[in-house]
């Protein structure tokens, strides 16, 4: 899913939210932040700070060590993640932090300067990989979000007024303003659009009556929340 950071967004809190969204549970969450869209004016700073956070997140066995990230679920998925990382670099992505790793583990990985056709941008990785690309206008950000075949969750970080404008333009089941993409509430209809849809929504009898409508959840904070990553 997408995280969009606007001009003027506080880069420190934005990269903390982005790291949490991409790396929590090794990125093995349906709502994980799988794409980072960053405004030109803060792009370089965002990439470096996100990479620095990734480098400082320990990886290992959570049963025996104090770590932030544990192993990937199985060999097949680990191979798939590593394959996408390799193919993305062959397609021109810049590896800023992490990489393919060893054994059962893939370290927190940051890939920058991705084209819209890069494998790490177009595919659902389901691993601890943060692909980062840039945008210059609100309309361009909306186009990049909507070009994805997925539409489950979008996080928009920065000015609330501009974030609301973007929320109106994107096709997503959930929109979180000044929040990362991973969020769920038992009493809120859950689901997405496009290939993230499942034909129905979940959230109680009243919500399920609306199974044939598209409900959009918008989360809004006045500022980006702090995260432990």
N, C-alpha and C positions, 0 to 999 in steps of 0.2 A: 504494500500500500504506500501511499505518497505522504511525504512531509514537505511542506512548502515554507521557506523562510524568506520574508520580505526585506526590502531596504529598510534600515533602521531597527530591525530586530536585534535584541541583545544576543550577541553571538555565543557567549558563554552558556547562558541558560538554554539557548536553541540547540547547541551541540550536545548538552547534557540530555535534553529530551530526545534528541535524535539517536544518541547512543543507546539510551534505555529502550527506545522503540525497536531498534535494529538488533540489539545484542541480548536482551533478556531471554532466558530459556534458549540460548543459542540461535535466536531467530526462528525457532520452531513453533510459531504461533500464526494462526490464519491472519491476524491483524497486524503482524510485524511490519515495521517500517522498511519496506523493500526498495523504496526509491526516495532520494533526497533531492528536491528541487530548490535551488538557492539563487537569490538575486545576484546579478553581476557585481554589485557594489560591495557585497560581503563574502563573495564566493571563496576567494583564496584563504581568507581568515577562517571561514567556516570549515573548509577542508582540513586545514592544518590543526585546528582545535579538535575536530572530530577524530582525526588520526591520533592525536596525542592521547585522547581519552581511550581509544582502542588499544594503544600500546601499553597503557597502564592497567588494563583489566586482566587479572590473573586467570589462567585457564588450567584446569586439572580435574582430579577426582573429588567431587564435593563431599564424598563420604569420608575422606581422609585428610582433605586440605581445605583451607580457607580460600575459596576461589569465587570468581564472578560467573564463569562459564564452565559447564561440564562437557561431557561427550555428545557427539551427534548420535541420533537414535539408532542407526544401524549402518552396516557397511555400504549398502546400496545408496542410501541418502548421502553419506559422506563422499562417496565417489562422484555423485551427481554435483554436489557443491563444488568440489575441487575442479571438476570438468568445466563448470561455468566460469570459475575464476580464471582458469587457463585460457579458455576461449575468449573471454572478455578482454584479456590483455593482448591476445593475438589480433583482436579487432580494434586495438588502439587505446584501451582504457589504461590509466596510469595507476599502478599499485602504490598506495601511499602508506598503508599499514597492513599488517597481517600477511595473509597468503594462504597456501593450501594446507600447511601444518603437517603433523605427523600422527600416526596411530589413530586413535579414536577421536582426535580433537582437531577442530578447525579454529584458529585464533580469530578474534574480532578483526574484520577486514574492511578496509576503506578503499574503494575504487573511484577515481575521479576522471573527469573529462570524457564522459560517456556520450556516444552518439545515440539518437533515438532507436537505432537498429541494433545496438550492442546487446549481446546475449544476456548480460547481467541486468540490463534495463528492461528487456522484453519478457524474460522468463521469471517465473516465481521460484526463487532460490530456496526458500525455507531453510536458511542457514544464517550464520552470523556475518552477513555481508551487507555493507552499506554503500550502494552505488550512488554517486553524486553527479548531478548535472546542473546546468545553469539556465536562468531565464532572465529576460530584461523587462517584460511588460506583463500586466495582469492577464491580458488575453493570451499571451504565449504560455503562461503557466497553466491556464485552463485547458488550452489545446493539448499540452503535454500530458496533463492528468487524464483527460478524456480519451486520448489516443490509446491508453492501456485497455486491454481486454478485461481487466479486473475493475471492480467498483465497490469494494467493501468498506474501506476506511481511509479518510484523509485528515491529516493534521496540518493546521495553518498557524504559523508562528509570526507574530509581529502586530502591527497596527490593527486594532479591532475593526475599524470601519472598512479598511481595505480587505480584511479577512472575510467580512460578511459579503462583500461584493464577489469575492472569489467563490465563496460557499454557494452563491446563487448560480454560478456558472459551471460547477463541476457535477459530474454524474457519479454519486457515491452514496451508499446506504447510510454512512455515518460521516459527519464532519466535526472535528474537534478544533476549536479555536484556542490557541496558546496551550495546546495539549499535544502529546504524542499520540500515535495511532492506536495503541493497545488499550482499550477501555471497554468495559462491559457492565451492564446493570441488569439484574434479573427482571426488573419491572419495565424494561424498555424493549420494544420490538427489535429483534436482531436479524440482520441479513444484509445483503448487498445487491448490486445491480450487475448487469451484463454477466460475465462468466463467474462472478462471485455470488450470483443469486441461486437460490435453491427452490424457487417456486412458492415459498411461503415465508412467513415471519413468525418469530417466537417471542412471547412476552405476555402470556395470559390470554384468556378467552376473548377479551375485547380487542386486543391487538390482532389476534388471528382472524377475526371477522374481516379485517382489512387486508387479507392475504393477496388480493388482486390489485392493491394500490402500492405505490412506491412511497415509503415513509423515509424521511431523512432526519437523522439525529445530528444536532449541532451542539457541541460542547463549547463553552466560551469562558475563558479566564481573562481577567484584566491584565495579567502578566504571565509569562511562561513559568510553570511550576518547577521547583528544584527537584532533581533526581539524584540517586546515589551513584550513578555511573559518571 
